[in-house]
């Protein structure tokens, strides 16, 4: 197949990966902007290289003209979660979306591979707009925890190094490491609520501070330096107290001050 034809085939998959990464990252932002815990921690994407596609087509006996139909992971999205429980939540988010149609699901959490690999795979149909019109593509979405992802990266590197013939003594260590990853995820789940509370409190505080600083920046335009310095000094004093309730109170007061000046500015334009 000519290089130019490969580009024509793979370009829509590049677009799909870019769009989906943006959409999933926006989900993270939406959760955090609304002071909600995000079940998604990280998002990555990739399109298979031509050599990887050729290798898979040869291994599985797939004719080149059938690769888009029979190779489901030309486009791949990897979603990383903090906790095992988050994986189910992410799957539900995907099931509820109108821009993706689920083709199949594979649960390697309940039934891990012989190597110890654990993850949740969802194959979806996703439509992109190309110069030749709309095109529906298959995309593989892998959902796993941080610990599972670390193990999978190492295992993949070793598979590449040993050309998928990993020595038995290394295979046994990988299997033991997979068991350790499972234990780690279970331990993290046992303190999940405490970790989530701490992270949510931090995110709420970060959002409040950002709102306060935005109001102070806007008030620079209408207040004199002495008034601005007084507001800043009060903010720094409250911030060092590490009291979220006091910070929320100050934020609401500053919102009222800023809103008052905005109303004056609007009345002056009439």
Secondary structure as GFF3:
##gff-version 3
##sequence-region A 1 270
A	DSSP	alpha_helix	3	33	.	.	.	ID=ss1
A	DSSP	beta_strand	42	47	.	.	.	ID=ss2
A	DSSP	alpha_helix	50	60	.	.	.	ID=ss3
A	DSSP	three_ten_helix	64	66	.	.	.	ID=ss4
A	DSSP	alpha_helix	67	70	.	.	.	ID=ss5
A	DSSP	beta_strand	75	81	.	.	.	ID=ss6
A	DSSP	alpha_helix	84	95	.	.	.	ID=ss7
A	DSSP	beta_strand	101	107	.	.	.	ID=ss8
A	DSSP	beta_strand	120	130	.	.	.	ID=ss9
A	DSSP	beta_strand	133	145	.	.	.	ID=ss10
A	DSSP	alpha_helix	146	161	.	.	.	ID=ss11
A	DSSP	alpha_helix	168	190	.	.	.	ID=ss12
A	DSSP	alpha_helix	192	219	.	.	.	ID=ss13
A	DSSP	alpha_helix	225	241	.	.	.	ID=ss14
A	DSSP	alpha_helix	244	269	.	.	.	ID=ss15
###
